[in-house]
Amino acid sequence: MLLVAKISSTTYLIEFLQYHFKTRKFQSILKFTGGKWLEQSSCHLITYRYLLCVDQKDHEFQLFDLNDRNPLFKRIPLSTFGLNTELNSIVSIKLQTLPELSSLDKTITISESKKYQQSPLYFALELGGEQGVIIFKIVEVEGGGSSIQLVKIFPFASRATIIPLISSEQESNEFHLDQKDNFNFGMAVMFTKPQSIPYEDQADGKHQQKVFAIKLAIFHLNSWAEITSISSKSILLEFGSKTSIAPINSNGKLVKRLDDRWTIDRFEILPIRTLIYNTRTGRDQYRFTYKLLLTTIDGTIVVTNLMGKINWAREEALSEINNLIMLDLPLSQTDANLEEEYEFDKKTNNVVAMFVHRIKSQLIQLIGFCSHSQNWLLHSFNRLNLRKNFKDSHELLDDEQSSSSIVLDQEESTALDDGKFVEAIDEDDSEVLVRDYFGLHKIIISRTKTGKIFAMETFSGKIVWSRHEPNLSIESNRIQFPIWIQRTNAHYPHSAICTILNSNSSRTFLYSFNPVTGKVLDSRWLPFKIVQAMLLQTIQDSEFRRPLLLLDSNSDAWLYPDNNEIKLLFEKVSDTHFMMIINQSSAFLTGFNFKPIQSSNADDTNESKRFQLKATKIWSYQLPFENKLVSVKAVFKRPHENVHSQGRVLGDRNVLYKYLNPNLVAVLCEHLDLQEKCAYFSL
């Protein structure tokens, strides 16, 4: 069974549900009402017995024991632990659950599991700004009930977790299959601190680059003595490398400067036990090692050893894609020259000039063919050598592992780096992102809920580039905008432009970029909140860029880009553009039209400053709903999309189509009944 707690921050209702896997149904086991402190609290279930909440405002615990006959929240202020001084300057406190001891030891039997029933349950408080981690435990008190005890304070720490400790017998060659694991447990604490170290490059010279220094300190859970044998030294990290998150050589210099950095969200240290065959003894033996599992705020999962070498990484943010678009890739230089050759210019329609241009373009094609053939031969030769070296290195590595039963992480870090062969092959396989002859080679731009943008090409599905922008992270209660294509790759030599908006409670973040290269063109906060936006398909500037029409919360209209040319173009077509907004709390629809307002300054000679855009309300409609409104969703027809019914053949053999209104929009209203059990939808 699975225990789930359902908490409402508005009605303060707390309901405990049990999920039965056989019937696949939830069963309510307990309902009660909490207090107003739930509005500013974060809660977690600790095993099947406790519900623990931490009040962010009053700095206190609220502990609920489900095993009590009369279960009530037990208030425990953090001041009872002497933490007033540490918490006065803290903006937010994050509650972190720690693994149970019984879940870490996988070798115990049902009869042996009784020894873990009385063991304390640990949890941690993470102080904001990497100011420290405080370890607590829940213990039973005499006479019944439970309480919380402070265990340890780690200043300047960022994360903590509990791990099983590998004993010396398990690390030695004498540990065999017939032996049982007898794990002790330790507390692994991660310390992060930015540092500046020298960076050398032949192109850039010598610079100072700021990176993150990370140390994993591991303490025994009973004595709290640091275990220096497995505690890692300070690892200088600059996240983003393909094969390692520690691009630092032995003399403390950065090997490679990287622009992208990961911010660690959570981490776990996993003891890995693998079975190998020892050729010396002729027996199967275990090999023990530690692996570090990191999750980042942008949705990346990374597994490394304790020295920072990456074993594998996976982009889990791709499982939370919110919106995506597909674009045609730009033309190659050869195709662009051909199009320019056959584009007859009215001003210079000269036969001799066209003949000279034809000869030049054919010479460029010949040079391009020779260059492509040379690159293809080098590519094939390098690929064969890399595969041969990769195969030989693996055979050598297998022979070394068969003669040694135990290989520690520190030894693995100095062993052969297999990842460099894979990286070299990937880099050798990289192709120029250009359009193919049939238009099937495209690029996919996707935006995830964590605020990460991915660019993937359709032939191989590889990630061309990725950017993480925290200001683009999506929350459920925010207005969500699509990805707009302001300019495609059809206008050579101009590159494509995409723009994304993300609004919060008071303002809007604007992010404009090149979808092929990932180059950021514009990234800034707008001083107003955008409630609706649309891409203007009817006008474009001299560089073939279509503007965005923005409507803020004060019914003021804005154009992006906001230049004189765009303003003058929109002034001519402003009365033909309409926009609709939806009030999510009242299901009230409002339609607007846009008209320029003449400036009151008569001395203003600039035509673009003679008017300001203002949205005028032209209609409104109240959507019908009963009882409690849940949500309102609207889907607009894509611009310049002709949707019609099946054609009807007339008597004169003409075909009559019934087209939909180009301004059609579908609105869905969801509401509940009186008992809030059934949902009703109105379309």
DOLO-121842 format. One line per 8 residues: number of its first residue (from 1); for each residue z, y, x of C-alpha. Coordinates in nm, 2 decimals. Layout:
BEGIN
NUM) Z Y X ~ ...
***
This chain:
BEGIN
1) 0.00 0.00 0.00 ~ -0.05 0.36 0.10 ~ 0.19 0.65 0.01 ~ 0.04 0.99 -0.07 ~ 0.22 1.31 -0.15 ~ 0.04 1.56 -0.38 ~ 0.18 1.91 -0.35 ~ 0.09 2.22 -0.55
9) 0.17 2.55 -0.38 ~ 0.12 2.74 -0.71 ~ 0.33 2.53 -0.96 ~ 0.56 2.38 -0.68 ~ 0.50 2.04 -0.83 ~ 0.54 1.74 -0.58 ~ 0.41 1.40 -0.69 ~ 0.43 1.08 -0.48
17) 0.15 0.83 -0.54 ~ 0.11 0.47 -0.42 ~ -0.24 0.35 -0.36 ~ -0.30 -0.03 -0.41 ~ -0.59 -0.16 -0.20 ~ -0.64 -0.46 -0.43 ~ -0.68 -0.27 -0.75 ~ -0.80 0.05 -0.58
25) -0.59 0.26 -0.80 ~ -0.32 0.52 -0.76 ~ 0.02 0.48 -0.92 ~ 0.26 0.77 -0.97 ~ 0.62 0.67 -0.85 ~ 0.80 1.01 -0.85 ~ 0.76 1.37 -0.97 ~ 0.98 1.67 -0.92
33) 0.96 2.04 -0.87 ~ 1.03 2.21 -0.53 ~ 1.09 2.57 -0.46 ~ 0.90 2.89 -0.38 ~ 0.93 2.81 -0.01 ~ 0.64 2.57 -0.06 ~ 0.40 2.87 -0.05 ~ 0.46 2.93 0.32
41) 0.54 2.57 0.43 ~ 0.35 2.29 0.59 ~ 0.46 1.94 0.49 ~ 0.40 1.59 0.64 ~ 0.50 1.24 0.53 ~ 0.70 1.06 0.81 ~ 0.65 0.69 0.74 ~ 0.70 0.57 0.38
49) 1.05 0.72 0.35 ~ 1.06 1.09 0.44 ~ 0.88 1.41 0.34 ~ 0.94 1.68 0.59 ~ 0.84 2.05 0.54 ~ 0.89 2.34 0.77 ~ 0.92 2.69 0.62 ~ 0.71 2.93 0.83
57) 0.89 3.24 0.69 ~ 1.25 3.15 0.69 ~ 1.23 2.90 0.99 ~ 1.40 2.61 0.83 ~ 1.34 2.24 0.76 ~ 1.33 2.08 0.41 ~ 1.39 1.71 0.44 ~ 1.34 1.47 0.14
65) 1.45 1.11 0.16 ~ 1.28 0.88 -0.09 ~ 1.54 0.61 -0.05 ~ 1.82 0.83 -0.19 ~ 1.94 0.75 -0.54 ~ 1.93 1.12 -0.63 ~ 1.66 1.25 -0.40 ~ 1.68 1.62 -0.33
73) 1.55 1.84 -0.05 ~ 1.80 1.89 0.23 ~ 1.78 2.23 0.38 ~ 1.83 2.24 0.76 ~ 1.79 2.59 0.92 ~ 1.65 2.60 1.27 ~ 1.93 2.83 1.36 ~ 2.16 2.53 1.36
81) 1.99 2.41 1.68 ~ 2.02 2.75 1.85 ~ 1.65 2.83 1.83 ~ 1.67 3.19 1.69 ~ 1.57 3.35 2.01 ~ 1.27 3.12 2.07 ~ 1.14 3.16 1.71 ~ 1.17 3.54 1.66
89) 0.84 3.61 1.83 ~ 0.65 3.31 1.69 ~ 0.39 3.39 1.44 ~ 0.32 3.03 1.32 ~ 0.49 2.70 1.37 ~ 0.29 2.37 1.35 ~ 0.46 2.05 1.25 ~ 0.33 1.75 1.44
97) 0.40 1.39 1.35 ~ 0.45 1.14 1.64 ~ 0.36 0.77 1.64 ~ 0.61 0.52 1.53 ~ 0.76 0.28 1.78 ~ 0.68 -0.02 1.57 ~ 0.31 0.08 1.54 ~ 0.28 0.12 1.92
105) 0.40 -0.23 2.01 ~ 0.13 -0.46 1.87 ~ 0.29 -0.78 2.00 ~ 0.61 -0.80 1.79 ~ 0.65 -1.05 1.51 ~ 0.79 -1.00 1.17 ~ 1.13 -1.13 1.27 ~ 1.13 -0.91 1.58
113) 1.03 -0.60 1.39 ~ 1.39 -0.56 1.26 ~ 1.49 -0.40 1.59 ~ 1.26 -0.10 1.51 ~ 1.40 -0.04 1.16 ~ 1.70 0.14 1.29 ~ 1.51 0.33 1.56 ~ 1.48 0.70 1.52
121) 1.16 0.87 1.39 ~ 1.03 1.14 1.62 ~ 0.84 1.45 1.54 ~ 0.75 1.77 1.71 ~ 0.73 2.15 1.65 ~ 0.44 2.32 1.82 ~ 0.51 2.69 1.88 ~ 0.21 2.92 1.87
129) 0.04 3.06 2.17 ~ 0.13 2.76 2.39 ~ 0.49 2.88 2.41 ~ 0.63 2.53 2.40 ~ 0.69 2.21 2.21 ~ 1.03 2.10 2.06 ~ 1.10 1.73 2.00 ~ 1.32 1.63 1.71
137) 1.42 1.30 1.56 ~ 1.54 1.19 1.21 ~ 1.86 0.97 1.22 ~ 2.08 0.82 0.96 ~ 2.43 0.96 0.93 ~ 2.75 0.77 0.85 ~ 2.82 0.76 0.48 ~ 2.45 0.76 0.38
145) 2.18 1.02 0.40 ~ 1.97 1.14 0.69 ~ 1.97 1.43 0.93 ~ 1.77 1.59 1.21 ~ 1.87 1.61 1.57 ~ 1.71 1.82 1.85 ~ 1.60 1.60 2.14 ~ 1.42 1.80 2.40
153) 1.25 2.14 2.45 ~ 0.94 2.16 2.67 ~ 0.86 2.53 2.74 ~ 0.49 2.63 2.79 ~ 0.38 2.29 2.66 ~ 0.10 2.26 2.41 ~ 0.10 1.90 2.28 ~ 0.31 1.59 2.28
161) 0.29 1.22 2.19 ~ 0.47 0.89 2.23 ~ 0.31 0.62 2.44 ~ 0.40 0.26 2.55 ~ 0.48 0.23 2.91 ~ 0.32 -0.03 3.13 ~ 0.58 -0.22 3.33 ~ 0.53 -0.31 3.70
169) 0.49 -0.68 3.60 ~ 0.20 -0.59 3.38 ~ 0.04 -0.39 3.65 ~ 0.08 -0.67 3.91 ~ -0.15 -0.96 3.96 ~ 0.12 -1.21 3.83 ~ 0.08 -1.11 3.46 ~ -0.11 -1.38 3.28
177) -0.22 -1.47 2.93 ~ 0.09 -1.68 2.85 ~ 0.32 -1.38 2.91 ~ 0.43 -1.14 2.63 ~ 0.42 -0.77 2.64 ~ 0.76 -0.60 2.65 ~ 0.69 -0.23 2.61 ~ 0.92 0.05 2.68
185) 0.82 0.39 2.54 ~ 0.77 0.73 2.69 ~ 0.70 1.09 2.58 ~ 0.37 1.23 2.71 ~ 0.36 1.61 2.72 ~ 0.05 1.82 2.79 ~ 0.08 2.16 2.96 ~ -0.21 2.40 2.96
193) -0.24 2.73 3.14 ~ -0.55 2.93 3.23 ~ -0.60 2.98 3.61 ~ -0.86 3.16 3.82 ~ -1.02 2.97 4.10 ~ -1.31 3.05 4.33 ~ -1.65 2.95 4.23 ~ -1.94 2.91 4.47
201) -2.31 2.89 4.39 ~ -2.62 2.95 4.60 ~ -2.77 3.17 4.33 ~ -2.46 3.37 4.22 ~ -2.26 3.38 4.55 ~ -1.88 3.37 4.53 ~ -1.70 3.46 4.21 ~ -1.37 3.40 4.04
209) -1.40 3.18 3.73 ~ -1.11 3.12 3.49 ~ -1.05 2.76 3.39 ~ -0.77 2.56 3.23 ~ -0.51 2.38 3.44 ~ -0.38 2.08 3.25 ~ -0.10 1.85 3.35 ~ 0.02 1.54 3.17
217) 0.39 1.48 3.23 ~ 0.53 1.15 3.11 ~ 0.90 1.10 3.05 ~ 1.11 0.79 2.97 ~ 1.21 0.81 2.60 ~ 1.57 0.72 2.67 ~ 1.66 0.87 3.00 ~ 1.41 1.16 2.99
225) 1.34 1.11 3.35 ~ 0.98 1.19 3.46 ~ 0.77 0.89 3.56 ~ 0.58 1.04 3.85 ~ 0.38 0.72 3.91 ~ 0.17 0.78 3.60 ~ 0.22 1.15 3.55 ~ -0.10 1.31 3.65
233) -0.12 1.60 3.89 ~ -0.25 1.93 3.78 ~ -0.61 1.89 3.66 ~ -0.83 2.19 3.66 ~ -1.06 2.17 3.36 ~ -1.35 2.37 3.23 ~ -1.47 2.17 2.93 ~ -1.84 2.11 2.86
241) -1.96 1.88 3.13 ~ -2.16 1.57 3.03 ~ -1.98 1.33 3.27 ~ -1.64 1.49 3.35 ~ -1.41 1.75 3.22 ~ -1.28 1.83 3.57 ~ -1.57 1.98 3.76 ~ -1.35 2.06 4.06
249) -1.40 1.92 4.41 ~ -1.14 1.83 4.66 ~ -1.11 2.18 4.82 ~ -1.04 2.34 4.48 ~ -1.38 2.49 4.43 ~ -1.57 2.48 4.10 ~ -1.87 2.24 4.14 ~ -2.05 2.37 3.83
257) -1.98 2.67 3.62 ~ -2.00 2.60 3.25 ~ -2.01 2.85 2.96 ~ -1.88 2.62 2.68 ~ -1.51 2.54 2.66 ~ -1.32 2.31 2.43 ~ -0.98 2.39 2.28 ~ -0.77 2.08 2.25
265) -0.64 2.01 1.90 ~ -0.46 1.68 1.95 ~ -0.44 1.41 2.22 ~ -0.32 1.05 2.25 ~ -0.27 0.83 2.55 ~ -0.37 0.47 2.49 ~ -0.28 0.17 2.71 ~ -0.59 -0.04 2.75
273) -0.57 -0.41 2.83 ~ -0.89 -0.59 2.93 ~ -0.94 -0.96 3.03 ~ -1.11 -1.03 3.36 ~ -1.17 -1.34 3.57 ~ -1.02 -1.35 3.92 ~ -1.24 -1.55 4.15 ~ -0.97 -1.59 4.41
281) -0.72 -1.77 4.18 ~ -0.97 -1.90 3.93 ~ -0.77 -1.77 3.63 ~ -0.81 -1.52 3.36 ~ -0.58 -1.22 3.41 ~ -0.52 -0.89 3.23 ~ -0.61 -0.55 3.37 ~ -0.40 -0.25 3.24
289) -0.50 0.11 3.25 ~ -0.44 0.43 3.05 ~ -0.70 0.63 2.86 ~ -0.67 0.98 2.73 ~ -0.81 1.05 2.38 ~ -0.87 1.42 2.31 ~ -0.98 1.58 1.98 ~ -1.09 1.94 1.99
297) -1.10 2.21 1.73 ~ -1.48 2.20 1.71 ~ -1.48 1.84 1.61 ~ -1.54 1.66 1.94 ~ -1.37 1.33 2.04 ~ -1.35 1.26 2.41 ~ -1.20 0.96 2.59 ~ -1.12 1.01 2.96
305) -0.90 0.85 3.22 ~ -0.59 1.04 3.35 ~ -0.79 1.20 3.63 ~ -1.03 1.37 3.38 ~ -1.34 1.15 3.41 ~ -1.51 1.11 3.07 ~ -1.58 0.76 2.95 ~ -1.75 0.87 2.63
313) -1.77 1.17 2.40 ~ -1.88 1.20 2.04 ~ -1.97 1.50 1.82 ~ -1.77 1.42 1.50 ~ -1.85 1.77 1.37 ~ -2.19 1.63 1.27 ~ -2.01 1.44 0.99 ~ -1.91 1.77 0.83
321) -2.25 1.95 0.80 ~ -2.23 2.23 0.55 ~ -2.59 2.36 0.57 ~ -2.91 2.29 0.77 ~ -3.27 2.41 0.80 ~ -3.58 2.28 0.97 ~ -3.82 2.50 1.17 ~ -4.15 2.45 1.34
329) -4.14 2.47 1.71 ~ -4.33 2.75 1.90 ~ -4.68 2.70 2.03 ~ -4.74 2.60 2.39 ~ -4.90 2.84 2.62 ~ -5.23 2.66 2.60 ~ -5.24 2.66 2.22 ~ -5.14 3.02 2.21
337) -5.43 3.11 2.44 ~ -5.67 2.92 2.22 ~ -5.55 3.09 1.91 ~ -5.59 3.42 2.08 ~ -5.94 3.33 2.19 ~ -6.06 3.25 1.84 ~ -5.89 3.54 1.68 ~ -6.18 3.79 1.66
345) -6.05 4.14 1.72 ~ -6.24 4.39 1.52 ~ -6.19 4.66 1.78 ~ -6.31 4.46 2.08 ~ -6.57 4.23 1.92 ~ -6.77 4.20 2.25 ~ -6.97 3.89 2.33 ~ -6.92 3.93 2.71
353) -6.55 3.99 2.68 ~ -6.52 3.68 2.46 ~ -6.71 3.47 2.71 ~ -6.49 3.58 3.00 ~ -6.18 3.51 2.79 ~ -6.32 3.16 2.71 ~ -6.37 3.09 3.09 ~ -6.01 3.21 3.16
361) -5.86 2.99 2.88 ~ -6.05 2.68 3.01 ~ -5.92 2.74 3.36 ~ -5.57 2.77 3.22 ~ -5.62 2.44 3.03 ~ -5.74 2.27 3.35 ~ -5.44 2.39 3.55 ~ -5.21 2.28 3.27
369) -5.37 1.93 3.26 ~ -5.32 1.89 3.64 ~ -4.96 2.01 3.62 ~ -4.89 1.77 3.32 ~ -5.04 1.48 3.51 ~ -4.84 1.55 3.82 ~ -4.51 1.58 3.62 ~ -4.59 1.26 3.44
377) -4.64 1.07 3.76 ~ -4.32 1.21 3.91 ~ -4.13 1.13 3.59 ~ -4.24 0.77 3.59 ~ -4.16 0.72 3.96 ~ -3.81 0.88 3.93 ~ -3.74 0.68 3.62 ~ -3.81 0.35 3.80
385) -3.59 0.45 4.10 ~ -3.30 0.55 3.88 ~ -3.31 0.23 3.68 ~ -3.33 0.02 4.00 ~ -3.03 0.21 4.15 ~ -2.84 0.19 3.82 ~ -2.89 -0.19 3.81 ~ -2.79 -0.24 4.17
393) -2.48 -0.03 4.13 ~ -2.36 -0.23 3.83 ~ -2.41 -0.56 4.01 ~ -2.20 -0.42 4.30 ~ -1.94 -0.30 4.06 ~ -1.92 -0.63 3.89 ~ -1.86 -0.81 4.22 ~ -1.58 -0.57 4.32
401) -1.41 -0.61 3.98 ~ -1.43 -0.99 4.00 ~ -1.24 -0.99 4.33 ~ -0.97 -0.76 4.22 ~ -0.76 -0.81 3.90 ~ -0.61 -0.46 3.88 ~ -0.79 -0.13 3.91 ~ -0.58 0.18 3.84
409) -0.72 0.50 3.69 ~ -0.67 0.67 4.03 ~ -0.90 0.42 4.19 ~ -1.15 0.44 3.91 ~ -1.19 0.81 3.96 ~ -1.31 0.75 4.32 ~ -1.54 0.46 4.22 ~ -1.91 0.48 4.14
417) -1.98 0.74 3.88 ~ -2.21 0.55 3.65 ~ -2.25 0.86 3.43 ~ -2.46 1.05 3.68 ~ -2.74 0.79 3.64 ~ -2.74 0.83 3.27 ~ -2.73 1.21 3.30 ~ -3.01 1.21 3.55
425) -3.22 0.99 3.32 ~ -3.15 1.22 3.02 ~ -3.24 1.52 3.22 ~ -3.56 1.36 3.34 ~ -3.65 1.27 2.98 ~ -3.61 1.62 2.86 ~ -3.93 1.77 2.73 ~ -4.04 2.12 2.65
433) -3.98 2.21 2.29 ~ -4.33 2.29 2.18 ~ -4.52 2.22 1.86 ~ -4.73 1.90 1.84 ~ -5.09 1.88 1.70 ~ -4.97 1.74 1.36 ~ -4.67 1.97 1.32 ~ -4.42 1.68 1.31
441) -4.22 1.79 1.60 ~ -3.95 2.02 1.46 ~ -3.60 2.15 1.53 ~ -3.31 2.10 1.30 ~ -3.04 2.37 1.29 ~ -2.71 2.26 1.12 ~ -2.39 2.44 1.06 ~ -2.06 2.25 1.03
449) -1.73 2.33 0.86 ~ -1.56 2.38 1.20 ~ -1.80 2.66 1.28 ~ -2.01 2.47 1.53 ~ -2.39 2.51 1.53 ~ -2.62 2.22 1.64 ~ -2.99 2.22 1.73 ~ -3.15 1.88 1.72
457) -3.52 1.79 1.77 ~ -3.68 1.54 1.54 ~ -3.86 1.31 1.78 ~ -3.55 1.17 1.96 ~ -3.26 1.31 1.76 ~ -3.10 1.45 2.07 ~ -2.88 1.76 2.06 ~ -3.08 2.04 2.23
465) -2.79 2.28 2.23 ~ -2.47 2.35 2.04 ~ -2.25 2.66 2.00 ~ -1.90 2.68 1.86 ~ -1.81 3.00 1.69 ~ -1.45 2.99 1.54 ~ -1.54 3.29 1.32 ~ -1.80 3.07 1.14
473) -1.54 2.81 1.03 ~ -1.56 2.74 0.65 ~ -1.27 2.74 0.41 ~ -1.29 2.61 0.06 ~ -1.20 2.94 -0.10 ~ -1.45 3.15 0.09 ~ -1.80 3.26 -0.02 ~ -2.05 3.04 0.16
481) -2.39 3.17 0.27 ~ -2.69 2.97 0.38 ~ -2.87 2.99 0.72 ~ -3.15 3.25 0.68 ~ -3.47 3.24 0.88 ~ -3.56 3.60 0.94 ~ -3.86 3.52 1.16 ~ -4.03 3.19 1.23
489) -4.21 3.07 1.54 ~ -4.55 3.14 1.39 ~ -4.57 3.49 1.54 ~ -4.64 3.44 1.90 ~ -4.50 3.57 2.14 ~ -4.21 3.66 1.92 ~ -3.94 3.39 1.89 ~ -3.77 3.28 1.58
497) -3.45 3.44 1.45 ~ -3.18 3.29 1.23 ~ -2.87 3.47 1.09 ~ -2.55 3.34 0.94 ~ -2.28 3.53 0.75 ~ -1.92 3.42 0.70 ~ -1.68 3.63 0.48 ~ -1.30 3.64 0.48
505) -1.06 3.83 0.26 ~ -1.16 4.18 0.39 ~ -1.47 4.17 0.61 ~ -1.77 3.96 0.71 ~ -1.88 3.81 1.04 ~ -2.25 3.83 1.13 ~ -2.41 3.59 1.37 ~ -2.77 3.60 1.47
513) -2.94 3.37 1.73 ~ -3.25 3.21 1.86 ~ -3.28 2.87 1.70 ~ -3.48 2.72 1.99 ~ -3.28 2.83 2.29 ~ -2.95 2.90 2.12 ~ -2.93 3.25 2.27 ~ -2.70 3.48 2.07
521) -2.88 3.79 1.96 ~ -2.61 3.96 1.76 ~ -2.24 3.87 1.70 ~ -2.01 4.11 1.53 ~ -1.77 4.19 1.25 ~ -1.90 4.40 0.97 ~ -1.65 4.66 0.84 ~ -1.69 4.55 0.48
529) -1.68 4.22 0.28 ~ -2.02 4.08 0.17 ~ -2.01 3.91 -0.17 ~ -2.38 3.84 -0.20 ~ -2.69 3.84 0.02 ~ -3.06 3.76 0.00 ~ -3.36 3.74 0.23 ~ -3.63 3.99 0.14
537) -3.96 3.80 0.14 ~ -4.18 4.09 0.04 ~ -4.14 4.31 0.34 ~ -4.12 4.27 0.72 ~ -4.12 4.51 1.01 ~ -4.37 4.55 1.28 ~ -4.22 4.26 1.47 ~ -4.26 4.03 1.17
545) -3.88 4.02 1.10 ~ -3.77 4.00 0.74 ~ -3.46 4.19 0.65 ~ -3.14 4.08 0.47 ~ -3.02 4.27 0.17 ~ -2.64 4.27 0.16 ~ -2.41 4.36 -0.13 ~ -2.04 4.44 -0.05
553) -1.73 4.43 -0.27 ~ -1.77 4.81 -0.34 ~ -2.12 4.76 -0.49 ~ -2.28 4.93 -0.19 ~ -2.61 4.78 -0.05 ~ -2.69 4.74 0.32 ~ -2.99 4.62 0.51 ~ -2.99 4.41 0.83
561) -3.15 4.51 1.06 ~ -3.07 4.87 0.95 ~ -3.34 5.07 1.10 ~ -3.58 5.35 0.98 ~ -3.88 5.12 0.94 ~ -3.69 4.87 0.72 ~ -3.54 5.15 0.50 ~ -3.88 5.31 0.44
569) -4.03 4.98 0.35 ~ -3.75 4.88 0.11 ~ -3.76 5.21 -0.06 ~ -4.10 5.13 -0.20 ~ -4.00 4.79 -0.35 ~ -3.63 4.84 -0.42 ~ -3.67 4.85 -0.80 ~ -3.82 4.50 -0.80
577) -3.52 4.33 -0.64 ~ -3.23 4.20 -0.84 ~ -2.90 4.02 -0.75 ~ -2.63 3.83 -0.93 ~ -2.27 3.78 -0.84 ~ -2.01 3.54 -0.99 ~ -1.64 3.61 -1.03 ~ -1.48 3.27 -0.95
585) -1.15 3.34 -1.12 ~ -1.29 3.46 -1.46 ~ -1.65 3.31 -1.47 ~ -1.80 3.65 -1.52 ~ -2.16 3.71 -1.42 ~ -2.29 4.05 -1.32 ~ -2.65 4.15 -1.24 ~ -2.75 4.44 -1.02
593) -3.06 4.64 -0.94 ~ -3.11 4.85 -0.63 ~ -3.22 5.21 -0.62 ~ -3.21 5.47 -0.35 ~ -2.99 5.77 -0.40 ~ -3.11 6.09 -0.27 ~ -2.90 6.26 -0.01 ~ -2.72 6.58 -0.10
601) -2.80 6.74 0.23 ~ -3.12 6.94 0.17 ~ -3.16 7.02 0.54 ~ -3.20 6.65 0.63 ~ -3.56 6.61 0.75 ~ -3.54 6.24 0.84 ~ -3.70 6.04 0.56 ~ -3.48 5.74 0.63
609) -3.16 5.94 0.58 ~ -3.26 6.11 0.26 ~ -3.13 5.82 0.05 ~ -2.86 5.56 0.04 ~ -2.88 5.22 -0.12 ~ -2.66 5.17 -0.42 ~ -2.63 4.87 -0.65 ~ -2.65 4.95 -1.02
617) -2.50 4.72 -1.28 ~ -2.77 4.63 -1.54 ~ -2.62 4.33 -1.72 ~ -2.31 4.11 -1.75 ~ -2.23 3.78 -1.91 ~ -1.90 3.59 -1.97 ~ -1.94 3.21 -1.92 ~ -1.76 3.02 -2.20
625) -1.48 2.79 -2.09 ~ -1.17 2.65 -2.24 ~ -0.81 2.62 -2.10 ~ -0.80 2.61 -1.72 ~ -1.10 2.72 -1.51 ~ -1.16 2.50 -1.20 ~ -1.48 2.63 -1.04 ~ -1.81 2.80 -1.10
633) -2.12 2.70 -0.90 ~ -2.46 2.86 -0.90 ~ -2.79 2.74 -0.75 ~ -3.08 2.98 -0.71 ~ -3.44 2.89 -0.69 ~ -3.58 2.91 -0.35 ~ -3.80 3.22 -0.30 ~ -4.18 3.17 -0.34
641) -4.13 2.82 -0.47 ~ -4.36 2.74 -0.76 ~ -4.20 2.49 -0.99 ~ -4.40 2.37 -1.29 ~ -4.42 2.08 -1.54 ~ -4.69 1.82 -1.55 ~ -5.04 1.98 -1.60 ~ -5.20 1.96 -1.95
649) -5.57 1.93 -1.97 ~ -5.73 2.17 -2.22 ~ -6.05 2.13 -2.42 ~ -6.26 2.32 -2.16 ~ -6.13 2.09 -1.89 ~ -5.90 2.35 -1.74 ~ -5.55 2.25 -1.65 ~ -5.26 2.44 -1.80
657) -4.93 2.45 -1.61 ~ -4.60 2.57 -1.75 ~ -4.43 2.75 -1.46 ~ -4.06 2.82 -1.45 ~ -3.93 3.17 -1.44 ~ -3.92 3.28 -1.07 ~ -3.58 3.45 -1.13 ~ -3.42 3.13 -1.28
665) -3.07 3.03 -1.17 ~ -2.86 2.73 -1.27 ~ -2.49 2.80 -1.33 ~ -2.23 2.52 -1.36 ~ -1.88 2.59 -1.50 ~ -1.60 2.33 -1.46 ~ -1.28 2.34 -1.67 ~ -1.00 2.11 -1.77
673) -0.85 2.01 -2.10 ~ -0.50 2.09 -2.22 ~ -0.34 1.79 -2.04 ~ -0.55 1.87 -1.73 ~ -0.67 1.51 -1.72 ~ -1.04 1.54 -1.81 ~ -1.30 1.78 -1.66 ~ -1.57 1.94 -1.87
681) -1.89 2.09 -1.73 ~ -2.10 2.36 -1.89 ~ -2.45 2.42 -1.76
***
